[in-house]
């Protein structure tokens, strides 16, 4: 369809564009609103206590891609079951004591928030959902309910009904996830790395900004979107694992591009790498294997480069033979090990526990009749946004969206329902308001408000007949709901403040801490593959974070490369010390050389806190006479130079740890 068309249908669609609507998203949100309405009507027809919650589940589970729809629905299903069962347990254990209820619920939500930060993708959503699903069961529990178990099961059934309808009806219109595109992008990146590395080896000059930095940033972007692009697709998990292995292998090659070695042998390596890059583009794996084999053979005197190329060949699907005796510290590559943000998880858990308990305590001390709504809002907002890059900024949209949802619920309840004659008519009257939410959700400018409008509108409406309560009660309940994200916003600002700069520093500390952990472990070179896999992944995470936030981009990328360099130094020194222990060390002053190597490794145990001390130790060792023919002086000198340049940034990051 083109803008030049003058047929009636395109003219109408063009008007939607001019009004600011995303037509594709409007089709999705419109379908979702219809399914949400059907879920509410069906839940009411089945006699479930809170039928509007089925519509909330539809909005929460619906996704435009089949893979996302499947995984989110599954995780919502499991999270709801686990959370509801825990909620029932808390109600039974508390036995009417609301203080015990608040304490138990706060601890559970804190645990779920922390665990949800450690995992990624829709699994993180499911873990956090189990936290506030327990809150839905406990905080809005009616004291006169005949059975705690019946209450929990009723709410569980209501939520799961919405999930099933979202999955069943959404599947018909959702698009298929294309995980093959991810593989193609990975192979393209591999070709670019090999081609640029060949250029660097040919000229003997590194081009940091165009080659290594740019490629590392692009690889970080691919890794960051990997879960979303492979979720729910056939073979998606296998694709994600393969891409992570590939990215780890490519990261190992980037340092050779920054400061390429010189010599006649590297020219032969460069020619073979160009052939390998061309074979990748043509999808000729037979030619790729042969070209990588020639590159490995040409680089046989450079063990680390041989190891990196060997791993890449293995990941790309071909077993590349390595000459016996050239085993490298980089080989073999194990199953991918991903970065875990233990610091962020601990802070998210403590923040969620403290904020939820504070809201619950205010509820108990004041006896506020709608304090349960406040505590529920805090519990939800303090968990689901804890993994976001900028929760404070996004919560501002949440507050506005929830205010609109409250206004919509009050209008429906007090302007429409009093003129109707029963529950069926009341449910039917909700349809226009839900469609309004679909329009809001699909607007390019107001879209961020749409989801919260829909959720709060449904949360506050209870189509039970005859109508009871006063307008003031509904307004106060709405105020309590909106107060939830406001309190959560304060929590994100004051309890372990979540800022882009703080997250960046935390990532940098964990990256450097990985090198320190390697230096602490005796015989680490015997298990090098384990450490390389996680170190590579943390380098990618740091690079991606710097790209997304624009914070200290050059510092982040240089820190990543320096960490890789220091990792090689640790493994090199450990290998030499192991050889010393076997009596295989060289050098005229064997005892002195061994001590110098040992002291250099000891300095690396505190490289984050004392980078200049570590740099001096490495420089001293590189300049020391003796040391044996196996000592890689150029590696040590290069690491000392890079570490000296980044010392202020390392010290700053560890100072605010």
Secondary structure, 3 states (H helix, E strand, C coil): CCCCCCCHHHHHHHHHHHCCECHHHHHHHHHHHHHHHHHHHHHHHCCCCCCHHHHHHHHHHCCCEHHHHHHHHHHHHHHHHHHHHHHHHHHHHHCCCHHHHHHHHHHHHHHHHHHHHHCCHHHHHHHHHHHHHHHHHHHCCCCCCCCHHHHHHHHHHHHHHHHHHHHHHHHHHCECCCCHHHHHHHHHHHHHHHHHHHHHHHHCCCCHHHHHHHHHHHHHHHHHCHHHHHCCCCCHHHHHHHHHHHHHHHHHHHHHHHCCCCCHHHHHHHHHHHHHHHHHHHCCHHHHHHHHHHHHHHCCCCHHHHHHHHHHHHHCCCCCCCCCCCCCCCCCCCCCCCCCCHHHHHHHHHHHHHHHHHHHHHHHHHCCCCHHHHHHHHHHHHHHCCCCCCHHHHHHHHHHHHHHHHHHHHHHHHHHHHHCCCHHHHHHHHHHHHHHHHHHHHECCCHHHHHHHHHHHHHHCCCCCCCCCCHHHHHHHHHHHHHHHHHHHHHHHHCCCCCHHHHHHHHHHHHHHHHHHHHHCCCHHHHHHHHHHHHHHHHHHHHHHHHHHCCCHHHHHHHHHHHHHHHHHHHHHHHHHHHHHCCCCCCCCHHHHHHHHHHHHHHHCCCCCCHHHHHHHHHHHHHCCCCCCCCCHHHHHHHHHHHHHHHHHHHHHHHCC
